[in-house]
Amino acid sequence: MAAAVDASRVSDYNLPMRFASALHRSSDLGAAVDAAADTIRKQLGGKVDLLFPFLRASDPNDYRRLPELLEVRFPGATMFGCAAKGVIGAGHE
């Protein structure tokens, strides 16, 4: 997951983009999203505007549920996500 500066605040355009990454492995999608959201918030300490979630799920319904879970934790954030066979992040490749 990544985050950028809030584009609605013109004065922020001169600030560098903020970026955070989290990787959590769990068979429980809700628990994994909670853990990743906590990690992202700790790294950024502010509003998240843009998310790039990657998901490898054994339950096909998790692909439908992920945007809903992220919207609750990051209201208003734009999301561009994809399914992944192998997932990298947080320094793990």
CYANA upper distance limits for C-alpha pairs under 8 A (distance plus 0.5 A):
  1 MET  CA     20 ALA  CA      6.96
  1 MET  CA     21 SER  CA      5.80
  1 MET  CA     22 ALA  CA      7.06
  1 MET  CA     40 ILE  CA      8.07
  1 MET  CA     50 LEU  CA      8.40
  1 MET  CA     51 LEU  CA      5.44
  1 MET  CA     52 PHE  CA      5.16
  1 MET  CA     53 PRO  CA      5.73
  1 MET  CA     54 PHE  CA      8.41
  2 ALA  CA     18 ARG  CA      8.39
  2 ALA  CA     19 PHE  CA      5.66
  2 ALA  CA     20 ALA  CA      5.73
  2 ALA  CA     21 SER  CA      6.70
  2 ALA  CA     48 VAL  CA      8.49
  2 ALA  CA     50 LEU  CA      6.66
  2 ALA  CA     51 LEU  CA      5.60
  2 ALA  CA     52 PHE  CA      6.38
  3 ALA  CA     17 MET  CA      8.07
  3 ALA  CA     18 ARG  CA      6.44
  3 ALA  CA     19 PHE  CA      5.71
  3 ALA  CA     20 ALA  CA      7.07
  3 ALA  CA     48 VAL  CA      5.77
  3 ALA  CA     49 ASP  CA      6.14
  3 ALA  CA     50 LEU  CA      5.29
  3 ALA  CA     51 LEU  CA      6.59
  4 ALA  CA     17 MET  CA      5.61
  4 ALA  CA     18 ARG  CA      5.89
  4 ALA  CA     19 PHE  CA      7.16
  4 ALA  CA     48 VAL  CA      7.51
  4 ALA  CA     49 ASP  CA      6.42
  4 ALA  CA     50 LEU  CA      6.54
  5 VAL  CA     12 ASP  CA      7.17
  5 VAL  CA     13 TYR  CA      8.00
  5 VAL  CA     15 LEU  CA      8.05
  5 VAL  CA     16 PRO  CA      8.16
  5 VAL  CA     17 MET  CA      6.13
  5 VAL  CA     18 ARG  CA      7.03
  5 VAL  CA     49 ASP  CA      7.51
  6 ASP  CA     12 ASP  CA      7.67
  6 ASP  CA     47 LYS  CA      8.25
  6 ASP  CA     48 VAL  CA      8.46
  6 ASP  CA     49 ASP  CA      6.61
  7 ALA  CA     12 ASP  CA      7.82
  7 ALA  CA     13 TYR  CA      7.71
  9 ARG  CA     13 TYR  CA      8.03
 18 ARG  CA     44 LEU  CA      7.51
 19 PHE  CA     44 LEU  CA      7.82
 20 ALA  CA     40 ILE  CA      6.27
 20 ALA  CA     43 GLN  CA      6.55
 20 ALA  CA     44 LEU  CA      7.05
 21 SER  CA     39 THR  CA      8.44
 21 SER  CA     40 ILE  CA      7.01
 21 SER  CA     89 GLY  CA      6.68
 21 SER  CA     90 ALA  CA      5.61
 22 ALA  CA     36 ALA  CA      5.90
 22 ALA  CA     39 THR  CA      6.74
 22 ALA  CA     40 ILE  CA      6.95
 22 ALA  CA     89 GLY  CA      6.62
 22 ALA  CA     90 ALA  CA      5.52
 23 LEU  CA     36 ALA  CA      6.98
 23 LEU  CA     88 ILE  CA      7.93
 23 LEU  CA     89 GLY  CA      5.98
 23 LEU  CA     90 ALA  CA      6.19
 24 HIS  CA     32 ALA  CA      5.98
 24 HIS  CA     33 VAL  CA      8.29
 24 HIS  CA     35 ALA  CA      7.33
 24 HIS  CA     36 ALA  CA      6.68
 25 ARG  CA     32 ALA  CA      6.83
 26 SER  CA     31 ALA  CA      7.52
 26 SER  CA     32 ALA  CA      6.08
 27 SER  CA     32 ALA  CA      8.42
 28 ASP  CA     32 ALA  CA      6.83
 29 LEU  CA     33 VAL  CA      6.58
 29 LEU  CA     62 ASP  CA      7.31
 29 LEU  CA     66 LEU  CA      8.18
 30 GLY  CA     34 ASP  CA      6.60
 30 GLY  CA     69 LEU  CA      7.62
 31 ALA  CA     35 ALA  CA      6.66
 32 ALA  CA     36 ALA  CA      6.59
 33 VAL  CA     37 ALA  CA      6.40
 33 VAL  CA     69 LEU  CA      7.70
 33 VAL  CA     70 LEU  CA      7.73
 34 ASP  CA     38 ASP  CA      6.68
 34 ASP  CA     73 ARG  CA      8.42
 35 ALA  CA     39 THR  CA      6.77
 36 ALA  CA     40 ILE  CA      6.63
 37 ALA  CA     41 ARG  CA      6.60
 37 ALA  CA     73 ARG  CA      7.38
 38 ASP  CA     42 LYS  CA      6.68
 39 THR  CA     43 GLN  CA      6.77
 40 ILE  CA     44 LEU  CA      6.60
 41 ARG  CA     45 GLY  CA      5.79
 41 ARG  CA     46 GLY  CA      7.20
 44 LEU  CA     48 VAL  CA      8.41
 47 LYS  CA     74 PHE  CA      8.47
 48 VAL  CA     74 PHE  CA      6.97
 48 VAL  CA     77 ALA  CA      6.74
 49 ASP  CA     74 PHE  CA      8.49
 49 ASP  CA     76 GLY  CA      7.67
 49 ASP  CA     77 ALA  CA      4.98
 49 ASP  CA     78 THR  CA      6.66
 50 LEU  CA     77 ALA  CA      5.76
 50 LEU  CA     78 THR  CA      5.32
 50 LEU  CA     79 MET  CA      6.44
 51 LEU  CA     77 ALA  CA      7.21
 51 LEU  CA     78 THR  CA      6.67
 51 LEU  CA     79 MET  CA      5.26
 51 LEU  CA     80 PHE  CA      6.85
 51 LEU  CA     81 GLY  CA      8.13
 52 PHE  CA     79 MET  CA      6.43
 52 PHE  CA     80 PHE  CA      5.55
 52 PHE  CA     81 GLY  CA      5.60
 53 PRO  CA     79 MET  CA      7.91
 53 PRO  CA     80 PHE  CA      7.37
 53 PRO  CA     81 GLY  CA      5.21
 53 PRO  CA     82 CYS  CA      7.25
 54 PHE  CA     81 GLY  CA      6.13
 54 PHE  CA     82 CYS  CA      5.71
 54 PHE  CA     83 ALA  CA      6.26
 54 PHE  CA     84 ALA  CA      6.59
 54 PHE  CA     87 VAL  CA      7.33
 55 LEU  CA     63 TYR  CA      7.94
 55 LEU  CA     81 GLY  CA      8.37
 55 LEU  CA     82 CYS  CA      7.04
 55 LEU  CA     83 ALA  CA      5.50
 55 LEU  CA     84 ALA  CA      6.11
 55 LEU  CA     87 VAL  CA      7.82
 56 ARG  CA     83 ALA  CA      6.38
 56 ARG  CA     84 ALA  CA      5.60
 56 ARG  CA     85 LYS  CA      6.40
 56 ARG  CA     86 GLY  CA      7.57
 56 ARG  CA     87 VAL  CA      7.56
 57 ALA  CA     62 ASP  CA      6.85
 57 ALA  CA     63 TYR  CA      7.75
 58 SER  CA     62 ASP  CA      8.49
 59 ASP  CA     63 TYR  CA      8.43
 60 PRO  CA     64 ARG  CA      8.11
 61 ASN  CA     65 ARG  CA      6.80
 62 ASP  CA     66 LEU  CA      6.40
 63 TYR  CA     67 PRO  CA      8.30
 63 TYR  CA     83 ALA  CA      8.22
 64 ARG  CA     68 GLU  CA      8.11
 65 ARG  CA     69 LEU  CA      6.74
 66 LEU  CA     70 LEU  CA      6.64
 67 PRO  CA     71 GLU  CA      6.53
 67 PRO  CA     79 MET  CA      8.29
 68 GLU  CA     72 VAL  CA      7.05
 69 LEU  CA     73 ARG  CA      7.13
 70 LEU  CA     74 PHE  CA      6.22
 70 LEU  CA     75 PRO  CA      8.21
 71 GLU  CA     75 PRO  CA      5.42
 71 GLU  CA     76 GLY  CA      7.32
 71 GLU  CA     77 ALA  CA      7.60
 87 VAL  CA     93 GLU  CA      8.13
 88 ILE  CA     92 HIS  CA      6.06
 88 ILE  CA     93 GLU  CA      5.31
 89 GLY  CA     93 GLU  CA      7.14
